[in-house]
Amino acid sequence: AQKVTQAQTEISVVEKEDVTLDCVYETRDTTYYLFWYKQPPSGELVFLIRRNSFDEQNEISGRYSWNFQKSTSSFNFTITASQVVDSAVYFCALSVANAGNMLTFGGGTRLMVKP
Amino acid sequence: KAGVTQTPRYLIKTRGQQVTLSCSPISGHRSVSWYQQTPGQGLQFLFEYFSETQRNKGNFPGRFSGRQFSNSRSEMNVSTLELGDSALYLCASSLETSGLDNEQFFGPGTRLTVL
């Protein structure tokens, strides 16, 4: 069985601060995919990134960056110079190769960016 | 290109009734997955349909069922509604049922309230 843990349930920062959202996962599968989604108040899940288990290269996309470390089973997400529009709930998720599109989600981290 | 659409967006039912929710995937997508989101349990996978066949099923009672039509549109049905079924039901579509480049796109959800 798969498990995703997001230990931070809520984070509050002031605009322009950097913030890191933690994600730890558990799986016995060797081929798996990790995701981050953003859920604004409207409710729709917005895809941010997908990583497969064979690609540990970190990625940067504008103010967003992701740090994937298989040794610690972590896939952390950092927002640099946060903005009020970044306020949302962020979910980390995991899928494994033999389970189709089934995503196992973490509990989510609510990020509040104050002006 | 139109995104994933879900109807209705809001629904109020009473205990014991049944409900049918609809999801229209992105044109060309053959996989549709359903998720339930509640404050207590978070985001949980219900089932996935691919080319009219159920490919995966989450840990939900038999009151929850679904189907997929030849045009890839999907419906999910919940019979004998319980108060605990109140949730946001999210649908996601993707081209395939698995794969390295297989991205899932989520719809806006249907918010079901059971009174």
Interface residues (C-beta under 8 A of the other chain):
Chain A: Y33 Y37 S42 G43 E44 L45 V46 F47 R50 N52 F91 A93 A97 A99 G100 N101 M102 L103 T104 F105 G106 G107 G108
Chain B: S31 S33 Y35 G42 L43 Q44 F45 E48 F50 R55 N56 G58 L88 L90 A92 S94 T97 S98 L100 N102 E103 Q104 F105 F106 G107 P108 G109 R111
